[in-house]
Amino acid sequence: MDKASGHVVVAGYNPLAEAREEVAAARMPGQYLWGTDELGRAGYDVEVASWGRHSRAKELSTRMRFGLGDLHQERSTLALRRPGSVLYSFDAGSLHGLAHAKAARLLRNPLLTLCHPEVRQNRVDRVAYRAISVAMCLSRRTQDELCRRHGRPAELTPIAPWGPDLSSPLYVSRPEDGAVLSTGKSNRDNVTLARALAGTEVRGRIYGARPLEVAPATNVEFVDPREAGRSSFPHVVPLQDAQACSVMAISVADTERLTGLSELNHALALGKPIVMTRSPYLDLDIEAIGCGVLVEASDVQGWRDALVGLMSDPAARVTMGQRGRAYAEEHWNAQLFGASVRAAVELAISTS
């Protein structure tokens, strides 16, 4: 690799510079570095675009709903780039404006993005998606949308499964506390989960405000995330709870979005059984692996049966947890994701 092609500028929806500090201090597992640590080990010169938490450009981008990307990060990315530098965003939106610039042939650098399921569908954005040099996808459904609806070539739209950093010191299980744990920031169906727990002897701990539709129950605790000692990254669950929970519950409201992947990764790494809402965006089949149970959306009885069944069978919980951890070690982890990012960078360079 020559000096130019060995340079990568990184942007994304969370401040990577802060994430590096969190991982180094063992307050966050390494998958939240989005493969940049692997690029560094491979000899790439990795620079991080300024995030600009309170900048005017960031505020303007927010008002524009990031239709032209994160203007602050895009300006910083352009300032840091060199001829041949790969511009890498670990979400499709942050450098979306640069994708439009590349489509208009105003940008020559190869552009690499990680595409989460929320693929924009209008014709203007289709031009930007087609201009991305390499678009990695977190699910096959996203890959299909980009190729079928936006005309991207499959060879430049690879799947990159995102798994946990199994070497993280945070992934050490503690004795079970007998609770079903549900965490997460958005798109959670806490109504269905709470109703499923109601009237049972299963204890639930749910992060988020109690929905108005849900009556208070002595066996269901709602926790305000702001008071739970989270890191500065709101999508990272309090891992002390995850280390000790008996079951990880991931109840999703809108199944047309990939939701709960962070919590799924924590459960796999910690060897916890999983109950999760079925979604077409989730490639990992926890039932086929034998590490969990899938339930249809809004199915209160299905959730109740799954949770009561697991909580009444300690041996099954242990077996499921072991299967999940074993699967992650071989097929679904941050090391494999890092290798995918490195291969995508090399592909972006070779096709530029």
C-alpha positions as CSV (number, residue, x, y, z in Angstrom):
1,M,0.0,0.0,0.0
2,D,1.4,3.4,-0.9
3,K,1.3,6.4,1.4
4,A,-1.8,8.0,-0.2
5,S,-3.9,4.8,-0.3
6,G,-3.0,4.0,3.3
7,H,-4.8,7.0,4.6
8,V,-8.4,6.8,5.9
9,V,-10.5,9.6,7.3
10,V,-13.4,8.5,9.5
11,A,-16.7,10.1,10.3
12,G,-19.9,8.7,11.8
13,Y,-23.1,9.3,13.9
14,N,-21.1,9.1,17.2
15,P,-17.9,10.8,18.1
16,L,-15.2,8.2,17.4
17,A,-12.5,10.1,19.3
18,E,-14.5,9.8,22.5
19,A,-15.3,6.2,21.8
20,R,-11.6,5.4,21.6
21,E,-11.2,6.9,25.1
22,E,-14.2,4.9,26.4
23,V,-12.8,1.6,25.0
24,A,-9.3,2.3,26.3
25,A,-10.8,2.9,29.8
26,A,-12.9,-0.3,29.6
27,R,-16.2,1.6,29.7
28,M,-17.2,0.4,26.3
29,P,-16.5,-2.7,24.2
30,G,-14.4,-2.4,21.1
31,Q,-17.1,-3.0,18.5
32,Y,-18.0,0.7,18.8
33,L,-14.7,1.5,17.1
34,W,-16.4,0.2,13.9
35,G,-13.3,-1.6,12.6
36,T,-11.0,1.4,12.8
37,D,-8.8,-0.4,15.3
38,E,-8.3,-3.1,12.7
39,L,-7.3,-0.6,10.1
40,G,-4.7,0.8,12.5
41,R,-3.3,-2.6,13.2
42,A,-3.1,-3.2,9.4
43,G,-0.9,-0.1,9.0
44,Y,-3.4,2.4,7.8
45,D,-3.0,6.0,8.9
46,V,-6.5,6.6,10.4
47,E,-7.6,10.2,11.2
48,V,-10.9,11.1,12.7
49,A,-13.1,14.0,11.4
50,S,-14.0,16.6,14.0
51,W,-17.5,15.8,15.4
52,G,-18.5,19.3,16.3
53,R,-21.1,18.5,19.0
54,H,-22.4,22.1,19.4
55,S,-21.2,23.7,16.2
56,R,-23.4,25.8,13.9
57,A,-22.8,23.4,11.1
58,K,-24.0,20.5,13.2
59,E,-27.1,22.4,14.2
60,L,-27.9,23.3,10.6
61,S,-27.4,19.6,9.6
62,T,-29.9,18.6,12.3
63,R,-32.5,21.1,11.1
64,M,-32.0,19.7,7.6
65,R,-32.4,16.1,8.9
66,F,-28.9,15.4,7.6
67,G,-30.2,15.5,4.0
68,L,-26.8,16.8,3.0
69,G,-25.0,14.8,5.6
70,D,-23.2,16.1,8.7
71,L,-21.9,19.4,7.4
72,H,-19.4,19.8,10.3
73,Q,-17.9,16.4,9.8
74,E,-17.9,16.7,6.0
75,R,-16.0,20.0,6.2
76,S,-13.4,18.4,8.6
77,T,-13.2,15.3,6.3
78,L,-12.3,17.4,3.3
79,A,-9.7,19.3,5.3
80,L,-8.0,16.1,6.4
81,R,-8.1,14.2,3.1
82,R,-5.2,13.6,0.8
83,P,-5.1,12.5,-2.8
84,G,-6.2,8.8,-2.6
85,S,-7.5,9.0,1.0
86,V,-10.4,6.7,1.7
87,L,-13.3,8.6,3.3
88,Y,-15.1,6.1,5.6
89,S,-18.4,6.8,7.4
90,F,-19.8,4.1,9.7
91,D,-23.3,5.3,8.8
92,A,-24.6,6.3,5.4
93,G,-25.9,9.6,6.5
94,S,-22.9,11.5,7.9
95,L,-21.1,11.9,4.6
96,H,-24.2,11.9,2.4
97,G,-23.4,15.3,1.0
98,L,-20.0,14.1,-0.1
99,A,-21.8,11.2,-1.8
100,H,-23.7,13.8,-3.8
101,A,-20.5,15.6,-4.5
102,K,-18.9,12.4,-5.8
103,A,-22.0,11.8,-8.0
104,A,-21.4,15.2,-9.5
105,R,-17.7,14.4,-10.0
106,L,-16.7,17.1,-7.5
107,L,-15.0,14.6,-5.3
108,R,-12.4,12.1,-6.4
109,N,-11.6,10.2,-3.2
110,P,-13.0,6.8,-2.7
111,L,-16.0,6.8,-0.4
112,L,-16.8,3.9,1.9
113,T,-20.0,3.8,4.0
114,L,-21.7,1.4,6.4
115,C,-25.3,1.3,5.6
116,H,-27.8,0.6,8.3
117,P,-31.3,-0.5,7.3
118,E,-32.9,3.0,7.0
119,V,-32.1,3.4,3.3
120,R,-33.6,6.5,1.8
121,Q,-35.8,5.8,-1.2
122,N,-36.2,9.1,-3.2
123,R,-34.7,9.6,-6.6
124,V,-32.3,12.3,-5.4
125,D,-30.8,10.0,-2.8
126,R,-30.6,7.2,-5.3
127,V,-27.9,9.2,-7.1
128,A,-25.9,9.5,-3.9
129,Y,-26.2,5.8,-3.0
130,R,-25.0,4.8,-6.5
131,A,-22.0,7.1,-6.2
132,I,-20.6,5.4,-3.0
133,S,-17.5,3.5,-3.9
134,V,-18.2,0.6,-1.5
135,A,-21.4,0.3,0.6
136,M,-21.1,-2.2,3.4
137,C,-24.4,-3.5,4.8
138,L,-25.4,-4.7,8.2
139,S,-28.1,-7.0,6.8
140,R,-28.9,-8.8,3.6
141,R,-32.3,-7.0,3.4
142,T,-30.3,-3.7,3.2
143,Q,-28.0,-5.1,0.5
144,D,-31.0,-6.2,-1.5
145,E,-32.6,-2.7,-1.2
146,L,-29.4,-0.9,-2.4
147,C,-28.9,-3.3,-5.3
148,R,-32.5,-3.8,-6.4
149,R,-33.9,-0.3,-5.8
150,H,-30.8,1.8,-6.2
151,G,-29.0,-0.1,-8.9
152,R,-25.8,-0.8,-6.9
153,P,-23.5,-3.6,-8.1
154,A,-23.5,-6.5,-5.5
155,E,-19.8,-6.8,-5.6
156,L,-19.4,-3.3,-4.3
157,T,-22.2,-3.7,-1.7
158,P,-20.9,-6.4,0.6
159,I,-22.4,-7.8,3.8
160,A,-20.5,-6.9,6.9
161,P,-22.0,-8.5,10.1
162,W,-21.3,-6.4,13.2
163,G,-20.5,-8.5,16.2
164,P,-19.1,-8.0,19.7
165,D,-15.6,-7.5,20.9
166,L,-15.2,-10.8,22.7
167,S,-11.9,-9.7,24.3
168,S,-13.5,-6.8,26.1
169,P,-13.1,-7.0,29.9
170,L,-16.7,-5.9,30.2
171,Y,-17.9,-9.2,28.9
172,V,-17.6,-11.2,32.1
173,S,-20.8,-12.7,33.4
174,R,-21.8,-12.4,37.1
175,P,-24.2,-14.7,39.0
176,E,-27.8,-14.4,37.7
177,D,-30.1,-11.9,39.4
178,G,-33.2,-13.6,38.2
179,A,-34.4,-10.7,36.0
180,V,-35.4,-10.3,32.4
181,L,-33.5,-7.2,31.2
182,S,-34.7,-4.9,28.4
183,T,-32.6,-1.9,27.4
184,G,-32.3,0.3,24.3
185,K,-32.8,3.8,23.2
186,S,-35.4,3.8,20.5
187,N,-38.0,1.7,18.6
188,R,-38.8,-0.5,21.6
189,D,-42.2,-2.1,22.3
190,N,-42.1,-1.8,26.0
191,V,-46.0,-2.0,26.1
192,T,-46.0,-5.6,24.8
193,L,-43.1,-6.6,27.0
194,A,-44.6,-5.1,30.2
195,R,-48.0,-6.7,29.4
196,A,-46.4,-10.0,28.9
197,L,-44.6,-9.8,32.3
198,A,-47.8,-8.6,34.1
199,G,-49.5,-11.3,36.1
200,T,-46.4,-13.6,36.1
201,E,-43.8,-14.2,38.7
202,V,-41.0,-13.1,36.3
203,R,-39.2,-10.0,37.3
204,G,-38.5,-7.5,34.6
205,R,-36.1,-4.5,34.4
206,I,-36.9,-2.2,31.5
207,Y,-34.9,0.9,30.6
208,G,-37.2,3.7,29.6
209,A,-40.3,5.5,30.9
210,R,-43.3,3.5,31.8
211,P,-45.8,3.8,28.9
212,L,-49.2,5.3,29.9
213,E,-51.0,2.2,28.6
214,V,-49.2,0.0,31.1
215,A,-50.4,-0.2,34.7
216,P,-47.8,-0.3,37.5
217,A,-46.8,-3.8,38.5
218,T,-44.6,-4.9,41.4
219,N,-42.6,-7.3,39.2
220,V,-41.8,-4.8,36.5
221,E,-39.2,-2.0,37.1
222,F,-38.8,0.9,34.7
223,V,-35.4,2.6,34.9
224,D,-34.6,6.1,33.8
225,P,-31.5,5.7,31.6
226,R,-30.3,9.2,32.7
227,E,-30.0,7.9,36.2
228,A,-28.4,4.5,35.5
229,G,-24.7,5.4,35.1
230,R,-24.6,5.1,31.3
231,S,-21.5,6.1,29.4
232,S,-21.6,9.2,27.3
233,F,-22.9,7.0,24.5
234,P,-26.6,6.5,25.0
235,H,-26.9,3.4,22.9
236,V,-24.6,1.4,25.1
237,V,-26.5,-0.4,27.8
238,P,-25.4,-0.5,31.4
239,L,-23.3,-3.6,31.2
240,Q,-23.5,-4.3,34.9
241,D,-27.1,-5.2,34.5
242,A,-26.4,-7.2,31.4
243,Q,-23.7,-9.2,33.2
244,A,-26.1,-10.4,35.8
245,C,-29.4,-10.7,34.0
246,S,-31.0,-14.1,33.4
247,V,-32.6,-13.3,30.0
248,M,-32.0,-10.4,27.5
249,A,-35.3,-9.2,26.0
250,I,-35.3,-7.2,22.8
251,S,-38.9,-6.2,22.0
252,V,-39.2,-4.1,18.8
253,A,-42.0,-1.8,17.7
254,D,-41.2,-1.3,14.0
255,T,-39.8,-4.5,12.6
256,E,-38.9,-2.7,9.3
257,R,-35.9,-1.3,11.1
258,L,-32.8,-3.2,12.4
259,T,-33.2,-2.6,16.1
260,G,-31.4,-4.1,19.1
261,L,-28.2,-5.2,17.5
262,S,-26.1,-3.7,20.3
263,E,-28.1,-5.6,23.0
264,L,-28.0,-8.8,20.9
265,N,-24.2,-8.5,20.7
266,H,-24.0,-8.0,24.5
267,A,-26.1,-11.1,25.1
268,L,-24.0,-13.2,22.8
269,A,-20.7,-12.1,24.3
270,L,-22.0,-12.6,27.9
271,G,-23.6,-16.0,27.1
272,K,-27.2,-14.8,27.9
273,P,-30.3,-16.4,26.3
274,I,-32.3,-14.0,24.1
275,V,-36.0,-13.4,23.4
276,M,-36.4,-11.0,20.5
277,T,-39.0,-9.7,18.1
278,R,-38.7,-11.3,14.7
279,S,-37.5,-8.8,12.0
280,P,-36.6,-9.3,8.3
281,Y,-33.6,-7.1,8.9
282,L,-32.0,-9.5,11.3
283,D,-29.7,-12.0,9.6
284,L,-28.7,-13.9,12.7
285,D,-31.3,-16.6,13.4
286,I,-31.1,-17.1,17.1
287,E,-33.5,-20.0,17.0
288,A,-31.4,-21.9,14.4
289,I,-28.3,-21.2,16.5
290,G,-30.2,-22.4,19.6
291,C,-29.4,-19.3,21.7
292,G,-32.9,-17.7,21.9
293,V,-36.5,-17.4,21.0
294,L,-38.1,-15.2,18.3
295,V,-41.6,-13.8,18.9
296,E,-43.9,-12.0,16.4
297,A,-44.4,-8.3,16.8
298,S,-47.0,-7.3,19.4
299,D,-47.6,-10.9,20.5
300,V,-48.2,-10.5,24.2
301,Q,-48.9,-14.2,24.8
302,G,-45.9,-15.3,22.7
303,W,-43.6,-13.1,24.8
304,R,-45.2,-14.4,28.0
305,D,-44.7,-18.0,27.0
306,A,-41.1,-17.5,26.0
307,L,-40.1,-15.6,29.1
308,V,-41.9,-17.9,31.6
309,G,-40.6,-20.9,29.8
310,L,-37.0,-19.7,30.0
311,M,-37.2,-18.5,33.5
312,S,-38.5,-21.9,34.7
313,D,-35.7,-23.8,33.0
314,P,-32.2,-22.8,34.3
315,A,-30.5,-25.6,32.3
316,A,-32.0,-24.3,29.1
317,R,-30.8,-20.8,29.8
318,V,-27.2,-22.0,30.4
319,T,-27.2,-24.1,27.2
320,M,-28.6,-21.3,25.1
321,G,-26.1,-18.8,26.5
322,Q,-23.2,-21.2,25.7
323,R,-24.5,-21.8,22.2
324,G,-24.7,-18.0,21.6
325,R,-21.2,-17.3,22.8
326,A,-19.8,-20.2,20.8
327,Y,-21.5,-18.9,17.7
328,A,-20.1,-15.4,18.2
329,E,-16.6,-16.8,18.7
330,E,-16.7,-18.5,15.3
331,H,-19.0,-16.4,13.1
332,W,-20.1,-13.1,14.6
333,N,-17.6,-10.8,16.3
334,A,-15.7,-7.5,16.1
335,Q,-12.6,-9.1,14.7
336,L,-14.5,-10.5,11.7
337,F,-16.2,-7.2,11.2
338,G,-12.8,-5.4,11.3
339,A,-11.6,-7.8,8.6
340,S,-14.6,-6.9,6.6
341,V,-13.9,-3.1,6.9
342,R,-10.3,-3.7,5.9
343,A,-11.3,-5.6,2.9
344,A,-13.8,-2.9,2.0
345,V,-11.2,-0.2,2.2
346,E,-8.9,-2.2,0.0
347,L,-11.8,-2.7,-2.5
348,A,-12.6,1.0,-2.4
349,I,-8.9,1.8,-3.2
350,S,-8.7,-0.7,-6.0
351,T,-11.8,0.5,-7.7
352,S,-11.1,4.3,-7.5
